[in-house]
Amino acid sequence: MKKLLMTTVAVSAMFSASTAWADNHPLKVGFMATLEGTYTILGEDGQRGFKLAMKELENKMGGRDVEVIVGATDASPESALRAVRKLVEQDKVDIVIGPLSGSEGIALRDYAKEHPEVTIINGVSGAQETTFVDPAPNFFRFNTDGAQWGVGLGEYVYNEKGWKTVASVAEDYSFAYTNFLGFAHGFCKAGGKITERQWVPLGSKDFASIIANLPDDVDAIYVGLGGGDAVNFLNQYQQAGGDASLIGGSIMVDGTVLSAKGNAKNALIGTPSSGPQADTWDDPDWQKYVKAYQDAFEPDQRFPTPSLLATGYYNATHAAAQCMDKVNGDLSDGQKAFRECLSTIELDAPNGTIVLDDNRQAIGSNFVIEVVEQDDGTLATKMVSKVDNVNQTLGEDEAEFRKLGLPSRDIIECD
């Protein structure tokens, strides 16, 4: 009996100490996004998604106040490593929420392996390799990757639009390869042909030679550009008299482009695309989230609806908070309980239910969408169809899917 009493007292003391520790120590969260360079506008909306989640959480997770330290990047892996090193090694953050861009995610995956003391929860970066190739046990991604964002689009443009031959122009880095793979996977299987692929560096401003070399004998052109690159391309394409049917990569028709100043973006009206959300979806949970976003920021300080960047960061932040609440803010024992929770939770996100696979990669819904002009003159995306439970191998056997090879300039072949 005495032994039992001592054990009970010891457990109570440990619990009290843990509670006191959590109460007295703010949770330090490192936020990373592209707040510099061509993707700045994407990063700013990602930050709005993070801020909205923190507002809903009253700046607390697991009963602890949250101290946020911001790390700005420019979409390059070098900038991401500089930012995360400062956050982890100097600022001593407990968790990191980020990054935004594809190659940054791969860099943070490798960094996570060297720093098991910190948990990294992906912001919205979408390169396939981040979780598909030698994943880090302390890196979690609650957004589907770029290839998953392409599911359904290839079949749609082939079968419903009747577009049999396509040329492409896209940014020359890991996310764009991944996103194009998702489109090409379905398009090639349906019987489509990809006749020419052009890849341009991030931050390109002059698209004259690219536009001049686009073939005329195709049914449509796939455009895998985002941010400033997308706006520059659209302006120059319209000035050059381009009138081909367009297919949008996921970030080509996102709010970051559809809300840009000028009329060039109107060339996107009717453009099909796909991704993890549809702006005008009538689901009640989605509409509630959109209203919360609109109410949180002045109209001239946001987009008409949250971009997929905002949604990715919003979901990542709520996943972190849900698990911090479950462990009562206790990150002892190498954050073991917190990470076990992240691995197993079912996240009831505004864009659909999200669960993680064994590589800590999201399985979720994907939307085939089209750009429409709304009554107020703004552009948005409407849902054409939705595919649920999209996994990282796009529904294929993993061994067969891996035979395709990793996303690159040439993968997937589509002769």
Buried (B, 14 or more C-beta within 10 A) or exposed (E): EEEEEEEEEEEEEEEEEBBEBBEEBBBBBBBBBBBBBBBBBBBBBBBBBBBBBBEBBEBBBBBBBBBBBBBBBBBBBEBBBBBBBBBBEEEEBBBBBBBBBBBBBBBBBBBBEEBEEBBBBBBBBBBBBBBBEEBBEBBBBBBBBBBBBBBBBBBBBBEEBEBBBBBBBBBBBBBBBBBBBBBBBBBBEBEBBBBBBBBBEBBBEEBEEBBEEBEEEBBBBBBBBBBBBBBBBBBBBBEEEBEBBBBBBBBBBBBBBBBBEEEBBBBBEEBBBBBBBBBBBEBEEBBEBBEBBBEBBEEEEBBBBBBBBBBBBBBBBBBBBBBBBBBBBBBBEEBEBBBEBBBEBEBEBBBBEBBBBEBBBBBBBBBBBBBBBEEEEBBBBBBBBBBEEBBBBBEBEEEEBEEBEBBEEEBBEBE
